[in-house]
Each structure stands twice: as structure tokens, then as C-alpha cells.
Amino acid sequence: MNHLSDYLLKFKKTLFRGQEIREGIVVIIKEVVGVEISPKDVEVRNQKLKISTHSVIKSELKLKKGKIILRISEVLGKGVVEEIL
């Protein structure tokens, strides 16, 4: 039974880390681009950042993607996001 609790604890930590990353990305986008988005609109999978938002905001993100990725690497760690979709 101890193995199951260890697994669930690891899963909980992973979920917490995912939420922490999404919230950090929201703060970084506000800092770099100047727009506010919701953490629920942020998805990171396989080092690719996908943001579900209005096309005008997506265009701004594409224009400043280099700065965004650099700042994410500085704050959240290298390799968290390598590409913005």
C-alpha cells in the first residue's frame, strides 16, 4: 500500500508543478507583452507552449516569442518551453 501513496504523492507534486509553471508563464507574459491571460488558457506539453486566446494577442506573443522563451528559461528553468505555438 505504501507504493500507491508514494505514486499519488508524486502525481500531486507533478500537478502542482504544472500549475506553478502555468502561473509563472502568465506573469512573464504580462511582464514582457503587457497583456493578461488566464492560467487555464496556458498549456505546456513537450516543451511547447500553447495559449488559447484572441488572435491579436497570439500575434503579439509570436512577435515577442524570443524574449518570452528567454525569460521563461531564466525564471522557470531551461527546457521548460522551447517553442510557442
Residue pairs with C-beta under 8 A, 6 or more apart in sequence:
18 44
19 39
21 44
21 76
21 80
22 39
22 40
22 42
22 43
22 44
23 39
24 72
24 75
24 76
25 39
25 42
25 44
25 49
25 72
25 76
25 81
26 36
26 37
26 38
26 39
26 42
28 68
28 71
28 72
28 75
28 76
29 35
29 37
29 51
29 61
29 68
30 36
30 37
31 71
32 64
32 67
32 68
32 71
33 57
33 60
33 61
33 64
33 68
35 57
35 60
37 51
37 53
37 57
41 51
41 52
41 53
42 49
42 50
42 51
43 49
43 50
43 51
43 52
44 50
44 80
44 81
47 79
47 80
47 81
47 82
47 83
48 81
48 82
48 83
48 84
48 85
49 72
49 81
49 83
49 84
49 85
50 84
50 85
51 57
51 58
51 61
51 84
61 68
61 84
62 84
65 84
68 81
68 84
69 81
69 82
69 83
69 84
72 80
72 81
73 79
73 80
73 81
